[in-house]
Every structure is written in C-alpha cells, then in structure tokens.
C-alpha cells in the first residue's frame, strides 16, 4: 500500500445549496447566537471623602434697622472654628430692648470632626473694629454634625476598561460554546472560522463614581459557517480519484483530513479553507477473477499466477487448502475464497 497526500483549497459558501466539485465550492449554513451577562467588579481607586459639619445658627441684631449679610459670611465660634452662611441673610431690626433675630443654616469652613462643636457663641470677624461688631452676633442651641475626614473607593477609567475586557472575553467564549451546541454530529464547525463581535458594553456607574463595587454588562454575538462532513468527503474522494494511477483504488477507512481556515468573510458569508488529506492506496485486485484463475492449481502455481499479474505489488501470499490432504484448489471457483488483507 502507498500513501497519497493531497493539498487543496475549497470555498465554503452559504449561497450554494449543493456541492460544486468542479469549482471546489462546498455549501454551508450560517449560524449566529447572542449572549449577554452582568458581573460585579471591585473599584480600585480611592478618593478623599471629607464631610463638613452643618447646623443652625440664630443671628441677633441689636440695631434699630435691618442688617443684611451676604451669602458666605464668616462666623467665628468662641472655640475658634469658622462657619459660613449658606445664603443671603436679612436680620430684622431690634424692637425696643429686644434684638431682632433670624435662624439660618451654616456650614463649617473646613472638613473634619473638630467642627462638630456643641452649642456656642459666634461673632462676625469682618465686622471687627466697626460699630456693628457688638451689635451683630450669633448663638447655636444644638451641636453641629456631619464633620469628618476619610477615604472611599472610587471607580477609575482602568477599572471600567478592565471590566469590559474581562466581560467581552468571557461572553465571547460563552457565545462560541453556545454556537457549538447548535450543530449536528454530521456538521463541521472550525474554531478558526468563528467570529465574535461586541454589541454593547456598559457600566452602571461613570468614571470617578464613589462606590466599592460596580456592575459591567456586555452583549456579544458569535457567528460561523458550518458545512457537512459528507460534502467534504465527496469532494476529497473526487480529488483522490483524479490523482490515482490507473488500476489503483483507495482504502476509505484510511481517509484522514485536516483543515486550516482563512479569515471568514461574514458579510459575503464565504470562507476559504486549506485542506490537507491523505489516504492509503493499492492496486485494484478483482478477487472474483483471481478465484477463476486459481482453479485446479497447486500452491506454487497459484503463487506464479499472482507474481505474473502483480509482480511486487503483493507483500505476502498465503495459500490454505482444506482438508489438510488436499494439494490443489477446487475446480469449482465458487469453492475458492480470496481475501485481501490491507496493512
């Protein structure tokens, strides 16, 4: 036996319904699936998350006229902490010996727990040195709250980019696996002939968002061209038949093939595949004709017939007579059995 090796190209084409051997075109089927998933990821960035103490302040006015303070006016507590007003304030005028007053919201100038001060008295530093300094003042009745300093996690650009890469890769594998479940046992789906595309990828937060974790959602499509094993085998057998020397045949069970796909054109839905195949070939021997030639011949005569017809094409010849005393083949060829052993 000899080994016949073939190398060829064939085109996988969805537009074809039947095998076109002369043009080396194999009909194909287009398959596509979509997969999506959501996964939670940790934020790796950090940011200062300082809080400023807030509270209420009653501002008094001892003068006989309304006194106005602009938004952002500083008040200094008797413990030395600065607070500012959050809006413009018009303090009512005094009535006889009773100062006018108004309650306003204030906020600490800086962050930190040191500004969570208890009830205090306040002055307006910018009025110092004027006649208004002792006429305009403030008092708080409750403790200021909300002042603190610290760090928190935030979502960085790299966090989102990494999450997108992980998700698209993960779902692409998932989509490919899903695609493979849609083909039958007689179909061929080449790994290199599968293409994937990202439909969408999004995060539930924006860059620099304050969060310990965030969620990334991605949707991916996977598509491929699938063709039938039988079509490829028929194509290969035809190519082998064209290459066989006259009078030779091949052992079908020895047929093997491998594929090397090019880049699929999913727009045109075609794929060029490099095909390499091999098969064991041998001289075509008609056992029925041989049985007739062996009629009434001895073992040596049978060997001579085989040598004359096939010369070195036969590696070994065995002649068995039964029962053991028989020295020649039967005259009736139907009682002569010729078996080929291929190896």
FIMI-827300 format. One record per residue (C-alpha): x, y, z; residue number from 1. Coordinates in steps of 0.25 Angstrom, whole numbers. Layout:
<pt x="X" y="Y" z="Z" resi="NUM"/>
...
This chain:
<pt x="0" y="0" z="0" resi="1"/>
<pt x="4" y="14" z="-3" resi="2"/>
<pt x="0" y="27" z="4" resi="3"/>
<pt x="-6" y="38" z="-5" resi="4"/>
<pt x="-5" y="52" z="0" resi="5"/>
<pt x="-13" y="64" z="-5" resi="6"/>
<pt x="-13" y="79" z="-3" resi="7"/>
<pt x="-25" y="87" z="-8" resi="8"/>
<pt x="-33" y="99" z="-5" resi="9"/>
<pt x="-48" y="99" z="-4" resi="10"/>
<pt x="-58" y="110" z="-3" resi="11"/>
<pt x="-69" y="109" z="8" resi="12"/>
<pt x="-81" y="118" z="2" resi="13"/>
<pt x="-95" y="120" z="9" resi="14"/>
<pt x="-101" y="124" z="-5" resi="15"/>
<pt x="-99" y="110" z="-10" resi="16"/>
<pt x="-109" y="99" z="-8" resi="17"/>
<pt x="-101" y="87" z="-14" resi="18"/>
<pt x="-87" y="82" z="-15" resi="19"/>
<pt x="-80" y="88" z="-27" resi="20"/>
<pt x="-67" y="79" z="-29" resi="21"/>
<pt x="-62" y="86" z="-42" resi="22"/>
<pt x="-62" y="99" z="-35" resi="23"/>
<pt x="-58" y="94" z="-22" resi="24"/>
<pt x="-69" y="100" z="-14" resi="25"/>
<pt x="-76" y="94" z="-2" resi="26"/>
<pt x="-90" y="98" z="2" resi="27"/>
<pt x="-90" y="104" z="16" resi="28"/>
<pt x="-100" y="109" z="27" resi="29"/>
<pt x="-99" y="122" z="34" resi="30"/>
<pt x="-101" y="121" z="49" resi="31"/>
<pt x="-101" y="133" z="59" resi="32"/>
<pt x="-104" y="134" z="74" resi="33"/>
<pt x="-104" y="145" z="84" resi="34"/>
<pt x="-100" y="144" z="99" resi="35"/>
<pt x="-100" y="155" z="110" resi="36"/>
<pt x="-97" y="155" z="124" resi="37"/>
<pt x="-95" y="164" z="136" resi="38"/>
<pt x="-84" y="163" z="147" resi="39"/>
<pt x="-79" y="171" z="159" resi="40"/>
<pt x="-65" y="177" z="160" resi="41"/>
<pt x="-58" y="184" z="171" resi="42"/>
<pt x="-54" y="198" z="170" resi="43"/>
<pt x="-39" y="200" z="172" resi="44"/>
<pt x="-38" y="215" z="172" resi="45"/>
<pt x="-38" y="224" z="185" resi="46"/>
<pt x="-43" y="238" z="188" resi="47"/>
<pt x="-44" y="247" z="199" resi="48"/>
<pt x="-58" y="247" z="205" resi="49"/>
<pt x="-58" y="259" z="215" resi="50"/>
<pt x="-70" y="264" z="221" resi="51"/>
<pt x="-73" y="278" z="226" resi="52"/>
<pt x="-81" y="280" z="239" resi="53"/>
<pt x="-94" y="287" z="238" resi="54"/>
<pt x="-104" y="293" z="247" resi="55"/>
<pt x="-113" y="304" z="250" resi="56"/>
<pt x="-110" y="318" z="256" resi="57"/>
<pt x="-119" y="329" z="262" resi="58"/>
<pt x="-113" y="342" z="258" resi="59"/>
<pt x="-116" y="354" z="266" resi="60"/>
<pt x="-117" y="369" z="262" resi="61"/>
<pt x="-117" y="380" z="273" resi="62"/>
<pt x="-118" y="391" z="263" resi="63"/>
<pt x="-131" y="399" z="260" resi="64"/>
<pt x="-130" y="395" z="245" resi="65"/>
<pt x="-130" y="383" z="237" resi="66"/>
<pt x="-116" y="378" z="235" resi="67"/>
<pt x="-112" y="369" z="223" resi="68"/>
<pt x="-101" y="359" z="222" resi="69"/>
<pt x="-97" y="353" z="208" resi="70"/>
<pt x="-96" y="338" z="205" resi="71"/>
<pt x="-83" y="332" z="211" resi="72"/>
<pt x="-82" y="342" z="222" resi="73"/>
<pt x="-72" y="336" z="233" resi="74"/>
<pt x="-76" y="334" z="247" resi="75"/>
<pt x="-65" y="330" z="257" resi="76"/>
<pt x="-69" y="321" z="269" resi="77"/>
<pt x="-64" y="324" z="283" resi="78"/>
<pt x="-56" y="311" z="281" resi="79"/>
<pt x="-48" y="317" z="269" resi="80"/>
<pt x="-56" y="310" z="258" resi="81"/>
<pt x="-61" y="317" z="245" resi="82"/>
<pt x="-74" y="315" z="239" resi="83"/>
<pt x="-81" y="321" z="227" resi="84"/>
<pt x="-95" y="325" z="224" resi="85"/>
<pt x="-101" y="317" z="212" resi="86"/>
<pt x="-110" y="329" z="207" resi="87"/>
<pt x="-112" y="343" z="208" resi="88"/>
<pt x="-118" y="347" z="221" resi="89"/>
<pt x="-126" y="360" z="225" resi="90"/>
<pt x="-126" y="361" z="240" resi="91"/>
<pt x="-139" y="368" z="246" resi="92"/>
<pt x="-137" y="381" z="254" resi="93"/>
<pt x="-137" y="381" z="269" resi="94"/>
<pt x="-151" y="385" z="276" resi="95"/>
<pt x="-148" y="394" z="288" resi="96"/>
<pt x="-139" y="386" z="296" resi="97"/>
<pt x="-141" y="373" z="289" resi="98"/>
<pt x="-131" y="369" z="278" resi="99"/>
<pt x="-136" y="365" z="265" resi="100"/>
<pt x="-132" y="351" z="261" resi="101"/>
<pt x="-133" y="340" z="250" resi="102"/>
<pt x="-129" y="325" z="249" resi="103"/>
<pt x="-120" y="321" z="238" resi="104"/>
<pt x="-113" y="309" z="233" resi="105"/>
<pt x="-98" y="309" z="234" resi="106"/>
<pt x="-87" y="300" z="229" resi="107"/>
<pt x="-72" y="298" z="234" resi="108"/>
<pt x="-62" y="305" z="226" resi="109"/>
<pt x="-53" y="292" z="226" resi="110"/>
<pt x="-56" y="277" z="227" resi="111"/>
<pt x="-53" y="269" z="240" resi="112"/>
<pt x="-59" y="264" z="253" resi="113"/>
<pt x="-53" y="276" z="260" resi="114"/>
<pt x="-64" y="285" z="255" resi="115"/>
<pt x="-75" y="276" z="261" resi="116"/>
<pt x="-76" y="286" z="273" resi="117"/>
<pt x="-86" y="288" z="283" resi="118"/>
<pt x="-95" y="300" z="286" resi="119"/>
<pt x="-86" y="312" z="284" resi="120"/>
<pt x="-86" y="327" z="283" resi="121"/>
<pt x="-82" y="333" z="269" resi="122"/>
<pt x="-76" y="347" z="265" resi="123"/>
<pt x="-74" y="353" z="251" resi="124"/>
<pt x="-59" y="355" z="249" resi="125"/>
<pt x="-61" y="364" z="237" resi="126"/>
<pt x="-69" y="374" z="246" resi="127"/>
<pt x="-57" y="375" z="256" resi="128"/>
<pt x="-53" y="389" z="258" resi="129"/>
<pt x="-67" y="395" z="254" resi="130"/>
<pt x="-79" y="399" z="262" resi="131"/>
<pt x="-86" y="387" z="257" resi="132"/>
<pt x="-77" y="377" z="263" resi="133"/>
<pt x="-84" y="376" z="276" resi="134"/>
<pt x="-98" y="378" z="270" resi="135"/>
<pt x="-98" y="366" z="261" resi="136"/>
<pt x="-95" y="352" z="267" resi="137"/>
<pt x="-100" y="338" z="267" resi="138"/>
<pt x="-103" y="327" z="276" resi="139"/>
<pt x="-105" y="312" z="273" resi="140"/>
<pt x="-114" y="303" z="282" resi="141"/>
<pt x="-110" y="290" z="277" resi="142"/>
<pt x="-98" y="282" z="273" resi="143"/>
<pt x="-92" y="283" z="259" resi="144"/>
<pt x="-92" y="270" z="252" resi="145"/>
<pt x="-86" y="263" z="239" resi="146"/>
<pt x="-72" y="267" z="240" resi="147"/>
<pt x="-62" y="256" z="237" resi="148"/>
<pt x="-50" y="253" z="228" resi="149"/>
<pt x="-46" y="239" z="221" resi="150"/>
<pt x="-44" y="232" z="208" resi="151"/>
<pt x="-54" y="224" z="200" resi="152"/>
<pt x="-53" y="215" z="188" resi="153"/>
<pt x="-56" y="221" z="174" resi="154"/>
<pt x="-57" y="215" z="160" resi="155"/>
<pt x="-46" y="218" z="151" resi="156"/>
<pt x="-45" y="218" z="136" resi="157"/>
<pt x="-36" y="206" z="137" resi="158"/>
<pt x="-46" y="199" z="145" resi="159"/>
<pt x="-57" y="200" z="135" resi="160"/>
<pt x="-47" y="197" z="123" resi="161"/>
<pt x="-42" y="184" z="130" resi="162"/>
<pt x="-56" y="180" z="134" resi="163"/>
<pt x="-61" y="182" z="119" resi="164"/>
<pt x="-49" y="173" z="114" resi="165"/>
<pt x="-52" y="162" z="124" resi="166"/>
<pt x="-67" y="162" z="121" resi="167"/>
<pt x="-65" y="162" z="106" resi="168"/>
<pt x="-55" y="151" z="106" resi="169"/>
<pt x="-63" y="143" z="116" resi="170"/>
<pt x="-76" y="145" z="108" resi="171"/>
<pt x="-69" y="142" z="95" resi="172"/>
<pt x="-65" y="128" z="100" resi="173"/>
<pt x="-79" y="126" z="105" resi="174"/>
<pt x="-85" y="130" z="91" resi="175"/>
<pt x="-75" y="121" z="84" resi="176"/>
<pt x="-79" y="109" z="93" resi="177"/>
<pt x="-94" y="112" z="91" resi="178"/>
<pt x="-91" y="112" z="76" resi="179"/>
<pt x="-85" y="99" z="76" resi="180"/>
<pt x="-98" y="93" z="83" resi="181"/>
<pt x="-106" y="97" z="70" resi="182"/>
<pt x="-98" y="88" z="60" resi="183"/>
<pt x="-101" y="73" z="57" resi="184"/>
<pt x="-92" y="61" z="58" resi="185"/>
<pt x="-90" y="62" z="43" resi="186"/>
<pt x="-86" y="76" z="43" resi="187"/>
<pt x="-72" y="83" z="43" resi="188"/>
<pt x="-70" y="95" z="51" resi="189"/>
<pt x="-56" y="100" z="50" resi="190"/>
<pt x="-51" y="108" z="62" resi="191"/>
<pt x="-43" y="118" z="53" resi="192"/>
<pt x="-56" y="120" z="45" resi="193"/>
<pt x="-64" y="126" z="57" resi="194"/>
<pt x="-64" y="142" z="58" resi="195"/>
<pt x="-69" y="149" z="70" resi="196"/>
<pt x="-74" y="164" z="71" resi="197"/>
<pt x="-77" y="173" z="83" resi="198"/>
<pt x="-91" y="178" z="82" resi="199"/>
<pt x="-91" y="186" z="95" resi="200"/>
<pt x="-83" y="188" z="108" resi="201"/>
<pt x="-87" y="197" z="119" resi="202"/>
<pt x="-85" y="200" z="133" resi="203"/>
<pt x="-95" y="204" z="144" resi="204"/>
<pt x="-86" y="216" z="148" resi="205"/>
<pt x="-78" y="227" z="142" resi="206"/>
<pt x="-63" y="229" z="144" resi="207"/>
<pt x="-59" y="235" z="157" resi="208"/>
<pt x="-72" y="230" z="163" resi="209"/>
<pt x="-71" y="227" z="178" resi="210"/>
<pt x="-74" y="213" z="180" resi="211"/>
<pt x="-68" y="200" z="186" resi="212"/>
<pt x="-73" y="192" z="174" resi="213"/>
<pt x="-79" y="194" z="161" resi="214"/>
<pt x="-86" y="185" z="150" resi="215"/>
<pt x="-82" y="183" z="136" resi="216"/>
<pt x="-91" y="177" z="126" resi="217"/>
<pt x="-87" y="172" z="112" resi="218"/>
<pt x="-94" y="166" z="100" resi="219"/>
<pt x="-87" y="158" z="89" resi="220"/>
<pt x="-90" y="152" z="76" resi="221"/>
<pt x="-83" y="139" z="71" resi="222"/>
<pt x="-85" y="135" z="56" resi="223"/>
<pt x="-79" y="123" z="48" resi="224"/>
<pt x="-81" y="116" z="35" resi="225"/>
<pt x="-84" y="101" z="37" resi="226"/>
<pt x="-83" y="91" z="26" resi="227"/>
<pt x="-85" y="76" z="24" resi="228"/>
<pt x="-75" y="65" z="26" resi="229"/>
<pt x="-81" y="57" z="15" resi="230"/>
<pt x="-79" y="68" z="5" resi="231"/>
<pt x="-65" y="69" z="9" resi="232"/>
<pt x="-63" y="54" z="8" resi="233"/>
<pt x="-69" y="54" z="-6" resi="234"/>
<pt x="-60" y="66" z="-10" resi="235"/>
<pt x="-48" y="58" z="-5" resi="236"/>
<pt x="-51" y="45" z="-11" resi="237"/>
<pt x="-53" y="52" z="-25" resi="238"/>
<pt x="-40" y="59" z="-24" resi="239"/>
<pt x="-33" y="46" z="-20" resi="240"/>
<pt x="-40" y="38" z="-31" resi="241"/>
<pt x="-34" y="49" z="-41" resi="242"/>
<pt x="-20" y="46" z="-35" resi="243"/>
<pt x="-20" y="31" z="-34" resi="244"/>
<pt x="-11" y="24" z="-44" resi="245"/>
<pt x="-19" y="15" z="-54" resi="246"/>
<pt x="-23" y="2" z="-48" resi="247"/>
<pt x="-22" y="7" z="-33" resi="248"/>
<pt x="-32" y="9" z="-23" resi="249"/>
<pt x="-32" y="14" z="-8" resi="250"/>
<pt x="-36" y="9" z="5" resi="251"/>
<pt x="-47" y="18" z="10" resi="252"/>
<pt x="-45" y="15" z="25" resi="253"/>
<pt x="-31" y="21" z="24" resi="254"/>
<pt x="-36" y="34" z="19" resi="255"/>
<pt x="-32" y="46" z="28" resi="256"/>
<pt x="-33" y="61" z="26" resi="257"/>
<pt x="-29" y="74" z="33" resi="258"/>
<pt x="-34" y="88" z="31" resi="259"/>
<pt x="-27" y="101" z="32" resi="260"/>
<pt x="-37" y="112" z="31" resi="261"/>
<pt x="-34" y="126" z="26" resi="262"/>
<pt x="-41" y="139" z="31" resi="263"/>
<pt x="-56" y="137" z="29" resi="264"/>
<pt x="-64" y="148" z="21" resi="265"/>
<pt x="-77" y="149" z="29" resi="266"/>
<pt x="-82" y="160" z="20" resi="267"/>
<pt x="-82" y="151" z="8" resi="268"/>
<pt x="-83" y="138" z="17" resi="269"/>
<pt x="-71" y="131" z="10" resi="270"/>
<pt x="-59" y="124" z="15" resi="271"/>
<pt x="-47" y="119" z="8" resi="272"/>
<pt x="-41" y="106" z="15" resi="273"/>
<pt x="-28" y="100" z="12" resi="274"/>
<pt x="-30" y="85" z="12" resi="275"/>
<pt x="-20" y="74" z="14" resi="276"/>
<pt x="-23" y="60" z="13" resi="277"/>
<pt x="-17" y="46" z="12" resi="278"/>
<pt x="-21" y="32" z="8" resi="279"/>
<pt x="-15" y="18" z="7" resi="280"/>
<pt x="-16" y="13" z="-8" resi="281"/>
<pt x="-13" y="0" z="-14" resi="282"/>
<pt x="-14" y="-8" z="-27" resi="283"/>
<pt x="-29" y="-11" z="-30" resi="284"/>
<pt x="-30" y="-26" z="-29" resi="285"/>
<pt x="-42" y="-33" z="-35" resi="286"/>
<pt x="-43" y="-45" z="-25" resi="287"/>
<pt x="-54" y="-52" z="-34" resi="288"/>
<pt x="-45" y="-52" z="-46" resi="289"/>
<pt x="-34" y="-58" z="-37" resi="290"/>
<pt x="-43" y="-69" z="-32" resi="291"/>
<pt x="-45" y="-74" z="-46" resi="292"/>
<pt x="-30" y="-73" z="-49" resi="293"/>
<pt x="-27" y="-82" z="-37" resi="294"/>
<pt x="-36" y="-93" z="-41" resi="295"/>
<pt x="-29" y="-107" z="-40" resi="296"/>
<pt x="-15" y="-101" z="-37" resi="297"/>
<pt x="-5" y="-104" z="-27" resi="298"/>
<pt x="0" y="-94" z="-17" resi="299"/>
<pt x="13" y="-92" z="-25" resi="300"/>
<pt x="4" y="-90" z="-38" resi="301"/>
<pt x="-5" y="-80" z="-30" resi="302"/>
<pt x="8" y="-72" z="-26" resi="303"/>
<pt x="13" y="-72" z="-40" resi="304"/>
<pt x="-1" y="-66" z="-45" resi="305"/>
<pt x="0" y="-55" z="-34" resi="306"/>
<pt x="14" y="-52" z="-37" resi="307"/>
<pt x="11" y="-51" z="-52" resi="308"/>
<pt x="-1" y="-42" z="-50" resi="309"/>
<pt x="4" y="-33" z="-39" resi="310"/>
<pt x="19" y="-34" z="-38" resi="311"/>
<pt x="24" y="-27" z="-26" resi="312"/>
<pt x="10" y="-21" z="-23" resi="313"/>
<pt x="7" y="-32" z="-12" resi="314"/>
<pt x="15" y="-32" z="0" resi="315"/>
<pt x="11" y="-47" z="5" resi="316"/>
<pt x="3" y="-58" z="-1" resi="317"/>
<pt x="-3" y="-69" z="7" resi="318"/>
<pt x="-10" y="-82" z="1" resi="319"/>
<pt x="-18" y="-91" z="10" resi="320"/>
<pt x="-24" y="-104" z="6" resi="321"/>
<pt x="-35" y="-111" z="14" resi="322"/>
<pt x="-35" y="-122" z="18" resi="323"/>
<pt x="-20" y="-124" z="20" resi="324"/>
<pt x="-18" y="-135" z="10" resi="325"/>
<pt x="-23" y="-126" z="-2" resi="326"/>
<pt x="-12" y="-122" z="-11" resi="327"/>
<pt x="-19" y="-114" z="-21" resi="328"/>
<pt x="-30" y="-103" z="-22" resi="329"/>
<pt x="-44" y="-108" z="-25" resi="330"/>
<pt x="-48" y="-108" z="-40" resi="331"/>
<pt x="-61" y="-100" z="-36" resi="332"/>
<pt x="-57" y="-86" z="-34" resi="333"/>
<pt x="-69" y="-84" z="-25" resi="334"/>
<pt x="-61" y="-92" z="-14" resi="335"/>
<pt x="-49" y="-83" z="-15" resi="336"/>
<pt x="-49" y="-71" z="-6" resi="337"/>
<pt x="-39" y="-60" z="-8" resi="338"/>
<pt x="-37" y="-50" z="3" resi="339"/>
<pt x="-29" y="-37" z="3" resi="340"/>
<pt x="-22" y="-32" z="15" resi="341"/>
<pt x="-19" y="-18" z="15" resi="342"/>
<pt x="-8" y="-13" z="24" resi="343"/>
